[in-house]
Amino acid sequence: MKTVNIHKAKTNLSRLLKQVQQGESFIIARAGRPVARVTGVEKSVAKQTKRLGFLAGQIQVPEDFDRMSDKEILFMFGEKGASAS
C-alpha cells in the first residue's frame, strides 16, 4: 500500500480516488507519519423506494380528522392534562 503526503493527496485527489475505485488503497501521511487510510466502499444494495400507503390496513384515521381540535388530537396521543371535549 502506498503512502502519500497530504499536499500530494490534495493535489491529486481525483486521480487517487480513481485508483481507489479500481481496488487500490493508500495512506495519507503528515510529516511521514500515517494519518488516514483511504479504501473503497463496498457497493450497497439498491435503496428501497419510498412507498405511499405502506401502513394501509394497519391504522385507522377518523372521518373527522381534519376537523378535530387541538385538545382532541392531544388526547388521542396521550398527552397529560388534555381531555376531549
C-alpha positions, 0 to 999 in steps of 0.5 A: 500500500502506498503512502502519500503526503497530504499536499500530494493527496490534495493535489491529486485527489481525483486521480487517487480516488480513481485508483481507489475505485479500481481496488487500490488503497493508500495512506495519507501521511503528515510529516511521514507519519500515517494519518488516514487510510483511504479504501473503497466502499463496498457497493450497497444494495439498491435503496428501497423506494419510498412507498405511499400507503405502506401502513394501509390496513394497519391504522385507522384515521377518523372521518373527522380528522381534519376537523378535530381540535387541538385538545382532541388530537392531544388526547388521542396521543396521550398527552397529560392534562388534555381531555376531549371535549 
